[in-house]
Amino acid sequence: MSGRRRSRPRQVRRLGAALACAVGAVAVLGAIFSGVVYEVTSGASVGLYATVALLFVGFALSGTAMLLTLQSLVSGRHRRLDNVVSIEDRV
């Protein structure tokens, strides 16, 4: 057996990246929520700019996750359609 490592399909890598972005978005939005709870309970100010920046980072990560998931779904559909066309060409 050769020592060559097989690479994962592009669709699997995209879904893995989408999952990582989704987990990151949940973590960022959780940080915002815990910061707001801390601010309300202790009276200390976390800062409006930090909260808004974290909010934009969370939205960017969740948008990236949605885009990667959509791309992987669309690329899989095109591949299946290409297989159908090639089977029809053979007949």
N, C-alpha and C positions, 0 to 999 in steps of 0.2 A: 504494500500500500504506500502510495507516495505521501510525502509530507505536505502536499499542497492543501491549503485551507480553502474551503469553498466559501464564497461570499454570500451573504444573505440577499434575497431578492429586494429590489428597490421598494416594493410595496411594503415589505416587512420593516425595512428601515424607516420609511415614512411614518408608518403607524407607531413605531417605537419612539420616534421624535415627537409625534403628536401626543403620545401618552406622557412623555417627559414635560412637554410644554403645558399640558393640562394639569399635571401635578404641581408644576411651578406656579401656575396661575392660582390654583387653590391655596398654595402656601402663601403667596403674596396677599391674596384677599383675606386669608386668615390673619396675617400680620396686621393688615389694616383694621380688621375687626377687633383684635386684641389691643391694638393701640388706642382705638376709640374707647373701648371698655376701660383701659387704664386711665385715659384722660378724664373720663366721666367720674370714675371712682376715686381717683387720687387728687384731682384738681390740677395736676401738672399738664403742661402743654407739650404735646408731641410735635406740633407744628403743622400748619396748613399745607405748606409746600411739600413737606415729606409725605403727607397723606395723599395729596393729589398726584405726586410722582409715583407713589406705590400703586395708586389706582390705575394710572396709565400703563404701568408695567404689567399689572395683572390683566388689563384688557388686551394689551399687545400679545401677551403669552397665550391667552385664550383664543384670540383671533388667529394666531399662528397655528395653534392646535387644530382649529376648525379647518383652516386652509389646507394643512397637510393631510388631514383625514379626507377631505373632499378630493384632493389630488390623487390619493391612493385609490379611492373608490372609482374615480373616473378612469384612471389608467388601467385598472383591472377590467373595467367594462370594455374599454377599447381592445384590450388583449383578447378577451373572449370573442368579441365581434370579428377580430382578425382571424381567429382560429376557425370560426364558422365560415368565413369567406374562403379560407384556404381549403377547407373540407369540400365546399361546393365546387371549387376549381378542380379538385381531383376527380370528382364524379363525372 
